[in-house]
Amino acid sequence: MLKQREMRRNDRVVSEEEAKNILTKAAYGVLATIGEDQYPYGIPLSYAYADGKIYFHCAKDMGHKLENIKYSDKVCFTVVGETKVLPEKFSTIFESTVVFGKVCEVEGEEKIKALMYIVEKYSSDYITEGRKYVEQSGHQASVYKIITEKISGKSRKM
């Protein structure tokens, strides 16, 4: 069971809707997993947030990330949206979202749909070419989704 913690800086908490908006528009995220050796592993990756789930792809059946996911399906996913360093104020304008959830592999139509969400996010001017690429090469990738158990966000704006 996920322990509910209160955010230390309550004045920076954003609504769930805004946290989801940050998640939708951020360029990349960091997936944190835990392995059999009990060490955490955080890896930056491309993703798409759609239908209330986070989708990502990777090489089929190999790598540290997948070993950890096989060990434990519990993950944390973090994105940082827009930022601006304010050197004269020793501070930063920022926005971020943190998601806790469980990850599982997707197959069939959901896999194709997830890959297309990723194409739409990163290659929106090339949808036709992206669909062809997914049809030809999608079988070479594994696709996973994170089912959200908790989402929170915070920001500092001027």
TAQUIWO-V812485 format. One record per run of one state. SS is the DSSP state (h for helix, s for strand, l for the rest). FROM is the first residue (numbers start at 0). TO is the last residue. Records with the same first field share a line. If there is no record, write none. Layout:
SS->FROM-TO  FROM-TO
This chain:
l->0-8  14-14  25-27  34-38  45-46  50-51  59-62  71-72  80-82  89-89  106-106  122-122  156-157
h->9-11  15-24  63-70  86-88  107-121  123-139
s->12-13  28-33  39-44  47-49  52-58  73-79  83-85  90-105  140-155
